[in-house]
Amino acid sequence: MKEPIVKSAGNIFLDLGFPPEEAAVLQMRSGLMADLRNFIEGKKLTQTEAAAILGISQSRVSDLIRGKWERFSLEMLVVLATKAGMRISLKRAA
């Protein structure tokens, strides 16, 4: 039997059943992690080079690249993105 296709709410975490407040934070965290991975890959940085730029250990860079989102708070990801030269802002949807 085929599973029905359900239209996304626009936030995968809401779709997975997380409460709205938690889904919002998880979406922000996952977006920042993706941006940081893209920064590292785009600059062709080694994990050691990325660690020096971000001010964290190489093992933390490995966690970041491997998507271990549970090991990074939203605040920490904002700090890392800022160190990577990204401009971060928070906007409330209408």
Secondary structure as UniProt FT lines:
FT   HELIX           12..15
FT   TURN            16..17
FT   HELIX           20..42
FT   TURN            43..44
FT   HELIX           47..54
FT   HELIX           58..65
FT   TURN            66..67
FT   HELIX           69..71
FT   HELIX           74..83
FT   TURN            84..85
//
